[in-house]
């Protein structure tokens, strides 16, 4: 099943790193976009508004300030235009913070996701893309990870909420016919990256001459995925009705944390000072995507090598 590409799209979490990049891509394609965001104080609202600077001046963009758990805000978002597609990115983010606030993460990421799916069901079953996470795979040896691998043992509340969202998606598809693709996102980086994420946090510390915290032995593997590649995958998923699907969106290649640091040193032209710390609870030792299913279903694969992507990120950071 393919169908017509949705021309009116609701993006939840529209002011965030991935959300704002997606909004710009959809507007560039000539679509109408409604953005819903509550400007959660996880990082400064001023930065999120900068993310949306170009969109806010666009005639085909409307921003609604609201929470996905608020029925009135959701109803207003869905009825402000005839929404044909939804990309649900709004969530409390981060593995480590979820260990400190597990109930809040469950409330926003599970209750809020159920509310988005229910609102979509009530207005006529638009196509939905749900932003899940590679963290649902938990701790496992080997790789790459496939969508049919068991995802039964998440090791952080954040991971558990994302797996719960996938299960809710399947229930809404089975019970109500809602077409939902769950996008398992692998270690996104690039311009507008959140300040708590490693690539940006390390780069900013390195530019100030501050030490960077490296947990364990620095050998943890990450499948760093450039944000434009990721957004391309989300748009392709939005434009194709797969019924219910779970797809990995990752680069399909890994770097150790120390290899990532070396790439940052080269792009920034500075040497890193490393502060070694014990391995953190909730952190997995590797993320690694098998993207053959996304390639088969959507013709998608990542195209930006980490070396090129990190240079683009550094250029943005130095200009911002």
C-alpha positions in Angstrom: 0.0 0.0 0.0 1.4 3.4 -0.9 -1.3 6.1 -1.3 -1.0 9.8 -1.8 1.7 11.8 0.2 0.0 13.7 3.0 -0.1 17.4 2.2 -1.2 18.6 5.7 1.0 17.2 8.4 1.0 17.5 12.2 4.4 17.3 13.8 4.5 16.9 17.6 7.6 18.1 19.2 8.0 20.5 16.3 10.5 22.8 18.0 13.1 20.2 18.8 16.2 19.1 17.1 14.6 16.5 14.7 11.2 18.1 14.7 12.3 21.5 13.5 14.5 19.9 10.8 11.5 17.9 9.7 9.2 20.9 9.6 11.7 22.8 7.3 11.9 19.8 5.0 8.1 19.4 4.8 7.6 23.2 4.1 10.3 23.1 1.4 8.3 20.4 -0.3 5.2 22.6 -0.4 3.2 21.0 2.4 1.2 22.6 5.1 2.5 21.9 8.6 0.9 22.3 12.0 3.5 22.1 14.8 2.6 21.2 18.4 5.1 21.8 21.2 4.9 22.6 24.9 8.5 24.0 25.1 9.4 21.6 27.9 12.3 23.2 29.9 14.6 20.2 29.3 16.7 22.8 27.5 16.0 26.6 26.9 12.9 27.7 25.0 14.9 30.4 23.3 17.0 27.8 21.5 13.9 25.9 20.5 12.3 29.1 19.1 15.6 29.7 17.1 15.1 26.2 15.6 11.7 27.3 14.3 12.8 30.8 13.2 12.3 30.2 9.4 9.2 28.2 9.8 7.5 30.8 12.0 7.7 33.3 9.1 6.2 30.8 6.7 2.6 31.1 5.6 2.1 27.3 5.5 3.2 26.8 9.1 1.1 27.1 12.2 2.5 26.6 15.7 0.3 25.5 18.6 1.6 25.8 22.1 0.3 22.8 24.0 1.0 19.4 25.6 0.2 16.1 24.0 -1.5 15.0 27.2 -4.0 17.9 26.9 -7.1 16.9 25.0 -8.0 20.4 24.1 -4.5 21.1 22.6 -4.6 17.9 20.6 -8.1 18.6 19.4 -7.0 22.1 18.3 -4.0 20.7 16.5 -6.0 18.1 14.6 -8.9 20.4 13.7 -6.8 23.5 12.8 -6.4 21.8 9.3 -7.5 18.6 7.7 -4.5 16.6 8.9 -3.6 13.7 6.6 -0.4 12.7 8.3 1.2 12.8 11.8 4.9 12.5 12.8 4.8 12.0 16.6 8.2 13.2 18.0 7.1 14.8 21.3 8.6 13.0 24.3 10.6 13.3 27.4 14.1 12.5 26.0 17.2 11.0 27.4 18.2 7.7 29.0 19.9 9.0 32.1 17.3 11.6 33.1 14.6 8.9 32.9 16.3 7.0 35.7 15.6 10.0 38.0 12.0 10.7 36.8 10.6 7.3 35.6 6.9 8.2 36.4 7.1 11.5 34.5 8.6 9.7 31.5 5.8 7.1 31.6 3.2 9.8 31.8 4.5 11.8 28.8 5.8 9.1 26.6 3.1 6.4 27.2 0.0 8.4 28.2 0.9 11.1 25.8 1.5 8.7 22.9 -1.8 7.0 23.5 -3.5 10.4 23.5 -2.0 11.2 20.1 -3.0 7.9 18.6 -6.5 8.2 20.0 -6.9 11.8 18.6 -5.7 10.5 15.2 -8.3 7.7 15.4 -11.1 10.1 16.2 -10.4 12.5 13.3 -10.4 9.8 10.5 -7.2 7.8 10.8 -4.5 9.8 9.2 -1.1 8.1 8.6 1.2 8.2 11.6 4.9 7.9 12.1 5.9 7.3 15.7 9.5 8.1 16.8 10.7 5.1 18.7 14.3 4.5 19.7 17.2 2.1 19.2 17.3 1.9 23.0 14.4 -0.6 22.9 16.9 -3.3 21.9 18.4 -3.2 25.3 21.9 -4.6 26.1 23.0 -7.2 23.6 26.2 -8.5 22.0 26.9 -8.6 18.4 24.8 -6.9 15.8 23.6 -5.3 13.6 20.2 -5.2 15.3 17.1 -6.3 13.3 13.5 -5.3 13.8 12.6 -9.0 14.5 15.2 -9.3 17.3 13.5 -9.6 20.7 13.0 -6.2 22.4 11.9 -7.6 25.8 14.5 -6.3 28.2 14.9 -2.5 28.1 17.4 -1.2 30.6 16.1 2.3 31.2 12.7 3.8 31.8 13.1 5.8 28.6 13.6 2.6 26.6 10.7 1.0 28.3 8.4 3.9 27.4 9.4 3.7 23.7 8.8 0.0 23.6 5.4 0.6 25.2 4.7 3.2 22.5 5.4 0.5 19.8 3.0 -1.9 21.5 0.3 0.8 21.7 0.9 1.4 18.0 0.2 -2.2 17.2 -2.9 -2.2 19.3 -4.3 0.9 17.6 -3.5 -0.6 14.2 -5.1 -3.9 15.0 -8.2 -2.5 16.8 -8.9 0.6 14.7 -7.0 0.3 11.4 -4.6 3.2 12.2 -1.6 3.0 9.8 1.5 3.5 12.0 5.2 3.1 11.2 7.4 3.0 14.3 10.8 4.5 13.5 13.6 3.2 15.6 16.0 6.1 15.6 19.7 5.5 16.1 21.9 8.1 17.8 20.9 11.2 15.8 23.4 14.1 15.4 23.8 17.3 13.3 22.8 21.0 13.3 20.3 21.9 16.1 21.3 18.9 18.2 20.2 19.0 21.8 22.8 20.4 24.2 22.8 17.2 26.3 23.7 14.8 23.5 27.3 13.7 23.3 28.5 15.1 20.0 27.3 18.7 20.9 28.2 18.4 24.6 31.7 17.3 23.8 32.2 19.9 21.0 31.2 22.8 23.3 33.4 21.6 26.1 36.3 21.1 23.8 35.9 24.6 22.4 36.0 26.0 26.0 39.0 23.9 26.9 37.0 21.9 29.5 37.4 18.2 29.9 34.8 15.8 28.3 33.3 13.0 30.3 33.9 9.5 28.8 32.2 6.7 30.6 33.8 3.2 30.8 36.7 2.7 28.5 35.4 4.8 25.6 34.9 1.6 23.6 31.0 1.8 23.5 29.8 1.6 19.9 27.2 4.0 18.5 25.5 4.1 15.1 25.6 7.9 14.6 22.9 9.0 12.1 23.0 12.4 10.5 19.7 14.3 11.0 19.0 15.0 7.3 19.3 11.3 6.6 16.9 10.5 9.5 14.4 13.2 8.4 14.5 11.7 4.9 13.5 8.3 6.4 10.7 9.9 8.4 9.3 11.6 5.3 9.5 8.4 3.3 7.7 6.5 6.1 5.0 9.3 6.2 4.4 9.0 2.5 3.9 5.2 2.4 1.1 3.3 4.0 2.7 0.2 5.4 -0.2 -0.7 7.7 1.8 -1.4 10.8 5.6 -1.5 10.6 8.7 -1.2 12.7 11.7 0.1 10.9 15.3 0.9 11.9 16.6 4.3 10.9 20.4 4.3 11.4 23.6 4.7 9.4 24.2 1.0 9.6 27.8 1.6 10.7 29.4 2.2 14.1 32.1 4.3 15.8 33.4 4.0 19.3 33.1 7.0 21.5 36.8 7.6 21.3 36.7 7.4 17.5 33.9 10.0 17.6 36.1 12.2 19.8 39.0 12.0 17.3 36.7 13.1 14.5 35.6 16.1 16.6 39.2 17.0 17.3 39.9 17.1 13.6 36.8 19.1 12.7 37.3 21.6 15.6 41.1 21.8 15.4 41.5 21.3 19.1 42.6 18.5 21.4 40.2 16.9 23.8 40.9 16.6 27.5 39.3 13.4 28.7 37.8 12.9 32.1 37.3 9.2 32.7 34.2 8.1 34.5 32.6 4.8 35.5 30.1 3.3 33.1 26.6 4.7 33.6 23.5 2.7 34.5 21.1 2.6 31.6 23.7 3.0 28.9 24.0 0.2 26.4 27.4 -0.8 25.1 26.4 -0.7 21.4 23.7 0.5 19.0 23.9 -0.8 15.4 21.2 -0.8 12.8 20.4 -3.3 10.2 18.5 -1.1 7.7 17.7 -3.7 5.1 14.0 -3.5 6.0 13.8 0.3 5.5 15.7 -0.1 2.3 13.2 -2.7 1.0 10.1 -0.9 2.2 11.0 2.7 1.5 14.2 2.7 -0.7 15.9 4.4 2.2 19.5 4.3 3.5 21.7 6.8 5.1 24.1 8.7 2.8 26.1 11.1 4.9 29.3 9.7 6.3 30.1 10.7 9.9 33.2 12.6 8.8 31.1 14.8 6.5 28.2 15.1 9.0 30.4 16.2 11.9 31.9 18.9 9.7 28.5 20.2 8.9 27.6 20.1 12.6 30.7 22.0 13.5 30.0 24.7 10.9 26.5 25.2 12.4 27.9 25.3 16.0 30.5 27.9 15.1 27.9 30.1 13.3 25.2 29.8 16.0 
